[in-house]
Amino acid sequence: MRTVDAAGLGIGDDHPPRIMGVLNVSEESPYDPSVYDDPGEAAAYVDEELIDEGADIVDVGLESANKRLDVLTAEEELARLHVALETIESVSGDAVFSIETRYAEVARAALEGGFDMVNDVCGFADPEMPELCREYDVAVAKMASPPDLSRPGAISDVDWAERKSPEWAERADYVDRLYESLKQNGLTDKTIVDPAFGGWSESKTLAEDRETFERLREFRGLGQPMLVSINRKNFLGEIVGRDTDERLPVSLAATSMAVERGARVIRTHDVAETRDAAMIGDRFSEELASASVGGVSVAELDVHTTDEARRHLDRIGVDGRQADAVGARAFEVEGLDAAGRERLLAAAEDAGALAVPGDRAILLAGSIEALRRVASLIDAGTGQETRKSGESIGESLSVALDELLQ
């Protein structure tokens, strides 16, 4: 997994999770505690409420993300940029300063004025943005978004049949579409990917945010560090029935889970608390092994499902249909009689899976492909032994495995 250098700040698996605090210089922004239009007051907020509380990165927004408001033009963003520039000049603490914008023109002016990185909420919809970031050799957070500067994050509004193909659109789910959006216009060596949590369009659903969170590891398949912005989001509040001002506990729980699932930057308004939650998630995350000898490097991948394996195969240019041979799963099998146990052990050996018999159960493990072969072999070899219900033991086991391996 690539490590990104953001103005000397390492972001990646070899570094602790980084906390991105938020400052808004837009009067439309909905979160009042982070909104300032006076550079002196803004700088004090950044020093005392963000950097002193543990923020590694300060993300400065020039406009609200509220979808009900008109999108600012590049000229309108530039007219506000002076507040952001005066603010970072007055900050005494040490942090990486990120400018949130969709326009390469605004990003250039911010970088020239002292900003260190870019947070592009339109995912390189401005085709000049990746080249600009390469030119200045800066890190850039790229949020999943349509190739439309006026519709940040509105993945559900894209005509995917036209953009890809009717066949792709028919079979693709929401996470597939997010993933494809992050690939548009490519990735720089210093790109940090953001799967766009939140209500960026009227058609976006809370279920889609939940699905994205559940499948967060898949975005590691892009080979770049990942940023998540889940602080007090609606999809978390709905689960516990809490309004925005009561959602800090669920945000912290989700933060630990996000880090454990691969997030390396957490964007938040609650810096101190989020930092602690991220540290817990990092401390108890699975440690991935790596080695480099004589110019040859080997790195363990964070793969738990066939979908996660498929993303990595896609990245290295391999047919994703081979993912079933990569992902491994383990099951405990109970309820077999002596003949059923023997049949399972024989099928596992023939299929290249692992079956270890215990006193009351059998541990069955292997790739999805191998386990499907086990189910097929058991089904083909089913004899006349039956349970009291009259149902074949072999058939029962085969059906159960088929159901679990869908």
VMD Tcl script that draws the C-alpha trace (Angstrom):
set ca {
  {0.00 0.00 0.00}
  {1.45 3.34 -1.07}
  {2.51 5.85 1.61}
  {1.77 9.49 0.81}
  {4.01 12.33 1.96}
  {1.89 15.40 2.74}
  {4.38 18.21 3.34}
  {6.50 15.90 5.48}
  {3.57 14.16 7.16}
  {3.52 10.44 6.36}
  {0.08 8.98 5.60}
  {-0.28 5.24 5.18}
  {-0.12 1.86 6.89}
  {3.33 2.54 8.35}
  {2.08 5.66 10.16}
  {-0.55 6.35 12.81}
  {-3.98 7.47 11.59}
  {-4.00 11.20 10.89}
  {-6.68 13.56 12.16}
  {-7.99 16.26 9.83}
  {-9.68 19.11 11.69}
  {-12.08 21.43 9.89}
  {-12.22 25.22 9.53}
  {-14.91 26.88 7.40}
  {-14.73 30.45 6.12}
  {-18.17 30.17 4.52}
  {-21.13 31.82 6.18}
  {-23.40 29.12 4.72}
  {-21.71 26.21 6.53}
  {-24.14 24.37 8.82}
  {-21.71 23.63 11.66}
  {-21.42 27.01 13.44}
  {-18.54 26.18 15.84}
  {-16.13 25.80 12.92}
  {-17.24 28.86 10.88}
  {-15.19 32.08 10.97}
  {-14.85 35.09 8.70}
  {-12.30 36.95 10.82}
  {-8.71 35.67 10.25}
  {-7.60 36.40 13.82}
  {-10.52 34.52 15.37}
  {-10.11 31.74 12.85}
  {-6.40 31.37 13.68}
  {-7.17 31.18 17.40}
  {-9.73 28.47 16.72}
  {-7.24 26.51 14.64}
  {-4.55 26.74 17.33}
  {-6.73 26.04 20.37}
  {-9.50 23.77 19.10}
  {-7.76 21.90 16.31}
  {-3.96 21.74 16.55}
  {-3.73 21.77 20.35}
  {-6.36 19.01 20.44}
  {-4.34 16.78 18.11}
  {-5.14 17.70 14.50}
  {-2.37 16.77 12.07}
  {-4.12 18.42 9.11}
  {-6.38 21.48 8.99}
  {-8.86 21.43 6.12}
  {-10.13 24.89 5.18}
  {-13.44 25.08 3.32}
  {-14.47 28.10 1.27}
  {-18.10 27.08 0.75}
  {-20.77 24.91 2.33}
  {-21.36 21.36 1.14}
  {-25.11 21.89 1.60}
  {-26.70 20.50 -1.59}
  {-29.57 22.98 -1.30}
  {-27.23 25.93 -1.87}
  {-25.85 27.17 -5.17}
  {-22.33 26.09 -6.03}
  {-19.80 28.91 -5.91}
  {-17.84 29.70 -9.03}
  {-14.05 29.70 -9.02}
  {-14.14 33.50 -8.95}
  {-16.39 33.49 -5.88}
  {-14.12 31.03 -4.08}
  {-11.08 33.14 -4.95}
  {-12.82 36.18 -3.45}
  {-12.97 34.33 -0.11}
  {-9.51 32.84 -0.25}
  {-7.86 35.85 1.38}
  {-9.48 34.95 4.72}
  {-8.02 31.45 4.54}
  {-4.57 32.74 3.57}
  {-4.51 35.35 6.33}
  {-5.64 32.72 8.79}
  {-2.87 30.22 8.12}
  {-0.29 33.02 8.26}
  {-1.50 33.83 11.79}
  {-1.56 30.25 13.12}
  {1.26 29.54 15.55}
  {0.85 25.76 15.75}
  {2.29 23.16 13.39}
  {-0.04 21.40 10.97}
  {-0.49 20.54 7.30}
  {-2.95 22.96 5.71}
  {-5.39 21.63 3.15}
  {-7.60 23.73 0.89}
  {-11.00 22.25 0.06}
  {-11.95 23.17 -3.50}
  {-13.02 21.66 -6.80}
  {-11.19 24.15 -8.98}
  {-7.56 23.84 -10.10}
  {-7.43 27.65 -10.39}
  {-8.33 28.06 -6.70}
  {-6.00 25.25 -5.66}
  {-3.09 26.91 -7.46}
  {-3.71 30.23 -5.73}
  {-3.94 28.49 -2.34}
  {-0.73 26.51 -2.88}
  {1.06 29.65 -4.01}
  {-0.18 31.36 -0.83}
  {1.14 28.73 1.59}
  {-1.27 25.79 1.63}
  {0.29 22.32 1.67}
  {-2.31 20.02 0.09}
  {-5.66 19.92 -1.69}
  {-9.00 18.34 -0.79}
  {-10.90 17.96 -4.07}
  {-14.60 17.31 -3.35}
  {-15.35 16.81 -7.05}
  {-12.87 14.00 -7.60}
  {-10.80 15.56 -10.43}
  {-13.88 16.72 -12.35}
  {-11.59 19.64 -13.21}
  {-9.14 17.69 -15.42}
  {-6.37 20.16 -14.63}
  {-6.43 19.28 -10.92}
  {-4.30 16.10 -11.00}
  {-1.68 17.77 -13.20}
  {-1.59 20.78 -10.89}
  {-1.01 18.52 -7.87}
  {1.76 16.70 -9.70}
  {3.31 20.03 -10.69}
  {3.40 21.21 -7.07}
  {4.17 17.69 -5.77}
  {1.43 17.88 -3.14}
  {-0.92 15.38 -1.55}
  {-4.52 15.55 -2.73}
  {-7.62 14.00 -1.19}
  {-9.92 12.89 -4.00}
  {-13.59 12.40 -3.12}
  {-15.70 10.03 -5.21}
  {-17.81 12.23 -7.46}
  {-19.27 12.48 -10.97}
  {-17.20 14.25 -13.64}
  {-19.30 17.37 -13.06}
  {-18.06 20.42 -11.15}
  {-21.61 21.34 -10.16}
  {-22.52 17.97 -8.58}
  {-19.95 16.96 -5.93}
  {-20.50 13.46 -4.59}
  {-23.72 12.88 -6.54}
  {-22.80 9.34 -7.58}
  {-26.42 8.19 -7.77}
  {-27.22 10.88 -10.35}
  {-24.75 9.62 -12.98}
  {-26.08 7.94 -16.12}
  {-23.91 4.86 -15.72}
  {-25.38 3.09 -18.74}
  {-24.06 5.91 -20.91}
  {-20.82 6.41 -19.04}
  {-19.84 2.72 -18.88}
  {-22.35 0.41 -20.58}
  {-25.92 -0.77 -20.01}
  {-24.57 -4.20 -18.99}
  {-22.18 -2.71 -16.41}
  {-24.88 -0.42 -15.02}
  {-27.26 -3.36 -14.63}
  {-24.88 -5.43 -12.53}
  {-23.05 -2.64 -10.62}
  {-24.08 -1.79 -7.07}
  {-23.52 1.51 -5.27}
  {-20.01 0.65 -4.05}
  {-19.02 -0.40 -7.58}
  {-20.10 3.06 -8.76}
  {-18.21 4.82 -5.99}
  {-15.12 2.83 -6.83}
  {-15.39 3.62 -10.54}
  {-15.83 7.32 -9.76}
  {-12.60 7.38 -7.77}
  {-10.75 5.99 -10.80}
  {-11.92 8.79 -13.16}
  {-9.07 10.95 -14.47}
  {-6.63 8.65 -12.69}
  {-4.75 8.97 -9.42}
  {-1.55 10.85 -8.65}
  {1.18 9.18 -6.60}
  {0.06 11.35 -3.68}
  {-3.69 10.80 -3.92}
  {-5.72 9.98 -0.79}
  {-9.09 8.44 -1.72}
  {-12.36 9.49 -0.05}
  {-15.51 7.34 -0.58}
  {-17.85 10.31 -0.06}
  {-19.98 9.68 3.01}
  {-22.93 12.00 3.54}
  {-25.94 13.42 1.74}
  {-24.32 14.84 -1.35}
  {-27.48 14.49 -3.44}
  {-31.21 14.09 -2.94}
  {-31.07 10.54 -4.27}
  {-28.31 9.43 -1.88}
  {-29.66 7.06 0.79}
  {-28.53 6.17 4.28}
  {-28.48 2.53 3.22}
  {-25.84 3.39 0.60}
  {-23.66 5.00 3.26}
  {-24.07 1.91 5.46}
  {-23.09 -0.35 2.56}
  {-20.04 1.80 1.87}
  {-18.96 1.59 5.51}
  {-19.51 -2.17 5.65}
  {-17.32 -2.63 2.55}
  {-14.72 0.01 3.42}
  {-11.78 -2.37 3.00}
  {-12.53 -2.68 -0.71}
  {-11.26 0.86 -1.28}
  {-7.80 -0.29 -0.22}
  {-7.77 -2.03 -3.58}
  {-6.97 1.34 -5.17}
  {-3.54 1.11 -3.54}
  {-3.74 4.57 -1.93}
  {-4.39 5.74 1.66}
  {-8.04 6.38 2.49}
  {-9.78 9.36 4.11}
  {-13.21 9.07 5.71}
  {-15.52 11.86 6.84}
  {-18.13 10.20 9.06}
  {-18.31 12.66 11.95}
  {-21.95 12.80 13.23}
  {-23.25 11.59 9.85}
  {-26.93 10.73 9.41}
  {-26.34 7.06 8.60}
  {-24.86 6.65 12.10}
  {-27.50 8.76 13.83}
  {-30.32 6.72 12.30}
  {-28.99 3.51 13.84}
  {-29.21 4.87 17.39}
  {-31.97 7.43 16.89}
  {-29.84 10.46 17.80}
  {-29.80 14.02 16.47}
  {-26.56 15.63 15.29}
  {-25.60 17.13 18.66}
  {-25.99 13.73 20.35}
  {-23.98 11.68 17.85}
  {-20.45 12.00 19.21}
  {-20.43 8.52 20.84}
  {-21.52 6.77 17.64}
  {-19.02 8.81 15.63}
  {-16.22 7.63 17.90}
  {-17.31 4.00 17.68}
  {-17.42 4.26 13.89}
  {-14.02 5.97 13.83}
  {-12.35 3.02 15.55}
  {-14.04 0.64 13.13}
  {-13.07 2.77 10.11}
  {-9.40 2.76 11.13}
  {-9.52 -1.00 11.70}
  {-10.95 -1.32 8.18}
  {-8.16 0.73 6.60}
  {-8.90 4.45 6.95}
  {-5.70 6.47 7.46}
  {-7.15 10.00 7.65}
  {-10.24 10.88 9.71}
  {-11.90 14.22 8.95}
  {-13.73 15.59 11.99}
  {-15.00 18.57 13.96}
  {-14.40 16.71 17.27}
  {-10.63 16.50 17.18}
  {-9.52 15.36 20.64}
  {-12.15 12.66 21.01}
  {-11.71 11.40 17.45}
  {-7.96 11.20 17.89}
  {-8.39 8.90 20.88}
  {-10.89 6.69 19.05}
  {-8.58 6.45 16.03}
  {-5.67 5.42 18.27}
  {-7.76 2.58 19.70}
  {-8.75 1.41 16.24}
  {-5.11 1.54 15.14}
  {-3.81 -0.29 18.20}
  {-6.13 -3.23 17.71}
  {-6.01 -3.39 13.90}
  {-4.64 -6.46 12.21}
  {-0.89 -6.08 11.68}
  {0.03 -6.72 8.06}
  {3.41 -8.29 7.37}
  {5.88 -7.02 4.78}
  {9.47 -7.70 3.77}
  {11.96 -6.44 1.22}
  {15.06 -8.42 0.24}
  {17.43 -7.77 -2.65}
  {15.05 -5.44 -4.40}
  {12.12 -7.83 -4.04}
  {9.27 -6.70 -1.79}
  {6.39 -8.74 -0.39}
  {3.46 -7.08 1.39}
  {0.45 -8.77 2.95}
  {-2.90 -7.44 1.70}
  {-5.85 -6.62 3.93}
  {-8.22 -9.09 2.26}
  {-11.15 -10.79 4.00}
  {-13.73 -11.20 1.20}
  {-13.80 -12.07 -2.48}
  {-14.92 -8.50 -3.28}
  {-11.83 -7.14 -1.52}
  {-9.64 -9.61 -3.42}
  {-11.32 -8.60 -6.68}
  {-10.37 -4.92 -6.16}
  {-6.68 -5.79 -5.78}
  {-6.78 -8.10 -8.81}
  {-8.34 -5.31 -10.85}
  {-5.60 -2.88 -9.77}
  {-2.80 -5.18 -10.96}
  {-4.63 -6.01 -14.19}
  {-5.83 -9.54 -13.39}
  {-9.24 -11.03 -14.24}
  {-11.39 -10.44 -11.16}
  {-13.13 -13.77 -11.66}
  {-10.12 -15.37 -9.99}
  {-11.03 -13.69 -6.69}
  {-12.81 -16.82 -5.47}
  {-9.43 -18.54 -5.37}
  {-7.99 -15.78 -3.18}
  {-10.46 -15.10 -0.40}
  {-10.41 -17.66 2.42}
  {-13.16 -18.44 4.92}
  {-13.49 -20.78 7.89}
  {-16.57 -22.57 9.24}
  {-17.43 -24.86 12.12}
  {-19.57 -27.82 11.01}
  {-21.75 -29.65 13.55}
  {-24.51 -32.23 13.40}
  {-22.86 -34.80 11.10}
  {-22.96 -38.50 11.87}
  {-19.87 -40.68 11.35}
  {-20.60 -41.24 7.66}
  {-21.21 -37.53 7.09}
  {-17.95 -36.61 8.80}
  {-16.03 -39.06 6.62}
  {-17.68 -37.69 3.49}
  {-16.79 -34.12 4.42}
  {-13.16 -34.97 5.22}
  {-12.77 -36.80 1.90}
  {-14.41 -34.00 -0.10}
  {-12.20 -31.37 1.55}
  {-9.04 -33.32 0.72}
  {-10.10 -33.73 -2.92}
  {-11.07 -30.03 -3.22}
  {-7.89 -28.61 -1.69}
  {-9.64 -27.28 1.43}
  {-8.71 -27.83 5.07}
  {-10.94 -29.98 7.28}
  {-9.85 -30.63 10.87}
  {-12.05 -33.01 12.91}
  {-12.68 -32.35 16.59}
  {-14.67 -34.18 19.24}
  {-17.99 -32.53 18.39}
  {-17.34 -30.48 15.23}
  {-15.14 -30.09 12.15}
  {-13.31 -26.89 11.26}
  {-13.60 -26.36 7.51}
  {-11.51 -23.67 5.80}
  {-10.22 -22.67 2.40}
  {-10.70 -20.37 -0.56}
  {-14.24 -19.72 -1.75}
  {-13.45 -21.73 -4.87}
  {-12.22 -24.73 -2.85}
  {-15.20 -24.61 -0.49}
  {-17.62 -24.54 -3.41}
  {-15.89 -27.66 -4.74}
  {-16.42 -29.26 -1.33}
  {-20.15 -28.55 -1.52}
  {-20.30 -29.92 -5.06}
  {-18.42 -33.11 -4.19}
  {-20.58 -33.75 -1.14}
  {-23.73 -33.24 -3.16}
  {-22.52 -35.57 -5.92}
  {-21.52 -38.26 -3.43}
  {-24.64 -38.20 -1.28}
  {-25.80 -41.72 -0.40}
  {-28.95 -43.01 1.16}
  {-28.19 -42.12 4.81}
  {-30.88 -39.84 6.15}
  {-31.70 -37.80 9.21}
  {-34.87 -38.54 11.15}
  {-36.52 -35.88 8.99}
  {-35.69 -37.97 5.96}
  {-33.42 -35.26 4.51}
  {-30.04 -36.39 3.22}
  {-27.15 -35.37 5.49}
  {-24.96 -34.74 2.48}
  {-27.60 -32.65 0.79}
  {-28.16 -30.60 3.96}
  {-24.45 -29.81 4.26}
  {-24.13 -28.99 0.57}
  {-27.12 -26.64 0.66}
  {-25.85 -24.94 3.83}
  {-22.41 -24.33 2.30}
  {-23.89 -23.04 -0.95}
  {-26.04 -20.59 1.00}
  {-23.11 -19.31 3.08}
  {-20.82 -18.90 0.08}
  {-23.15 -16.70 -1.97}
}
mol new
graphics top color blue
foreach p $ca { graphics top sphere $p radius 0.5 }
foreach p [lrange $ca 0 end-1] q [lrange $ca 1 end] { graphics top cylinder $p $q radius 0.2 }
display resetview
